[in-house]
Amino acid sequence: MSGSTRPDAQILELERDLPTTAEDVRVLWELRGAHIDDALVHANRLLAPGWTLDRAASQPLFEGCRPFTL
């Protein structure tokens, strides 16, 4: 890590700094135009097994705790 304090020293140069291959670039361009018919179907796969809205609503909240502030 260099000790440079130049503002442009922190800028990421994509062509130089990201380890990508020509195949990576090809796939990214291919996926860029992809359309997902029902994105929620795919998003639902991210839920924990057995998760339901009713079960989530029954979980305790942070009532009685001090408000969080920055």
C-alpha positions in Angstrom: 0.0 0.0 0.0 1.4 3.4 -0.9 1.4 6.4 1.3 0.1 8.7 -1.5 -2.4 11.2 -0.5 -3.4 12.3 -4.0 -7.1 12.2 -4.5 -6.8 10.2 -7.7 -4.6 7.6 -6.0 -7.7 6.0 -4.5 -9.6 5.6 -7.8 -10.1 2.1 -9.0 -9.0 1.6 -12.7 -11.4 -1.1 -13.9 -9.3 -2.2 -16.8 -6.2 -2.5 -14.7 -7.4 -3.4 -11.2 -10.2 -6.0 -11.7 -9.0 -9.5 -12.5 -11.4 -10.3 -15.3 -11.1 -12.5 -18.4 -12.5 -12.1 -21.8 -15.0 -14.8 -20.9 -16.1 -12.8 -17.8 -16.7 -9.7 -20.0 -18.7 -11.7 -22.5 -21.0 -13.2 -19.9 -21.5 -9.8 -18.2 -22.5 -8.3 -21.5 -24.8 -11.2 -22.2 -26.5 -10.9 -18.8 -26.8 -7.2 -19.0 -29.7 -7.4 -21.4 -31.3 -10.5 -19.8 -34.9 -10.1 -18.7 -36.3 -12.0 -15.8 -40.0 -12.7 -16.2 -40.8 -13.0 -12.5 -37.9 -11.7 -10.4 -39.9 -12.4 -7.2 -39.8 -16.1 -7.8 -36.0 -15.9 -7.8 -35.9 -13.6 -4.8 -38.0 -16.0 -2.8 -35.2 -18.6 -3.1 -33.1 -16.3 -0.9 -35.5 -16.8 2.1 -34.5 -19.0 4.9 -36.2 -22.4 4.9 -39.4 -22.3 6.8 -39.7 -18.5 6.7 -43.2 -17.1 6.6 -44.6 -13.7 7.0 -46.6 -14.8 10.0 -43.6 -16.3 11.7 -41.6 -13.2 11.1 -44.4 -11.0 12.5 -44.4 -13.1 15.7 -40.7 -12.3 16.4 -40.0 -9.8 19.2 -39.2 -6.3 18.1 -36.8 -3.8 19.8 -39.6 -2.3 21.9 -38.2 -0.8 25.1 -34.7 -0.3 23.7 -33.1 3.1 23.4 -33.5 4.6 19.9 -30.4 4.2 17.7 -28.8 7.5 16.6 -25.6 8.2 14.8 
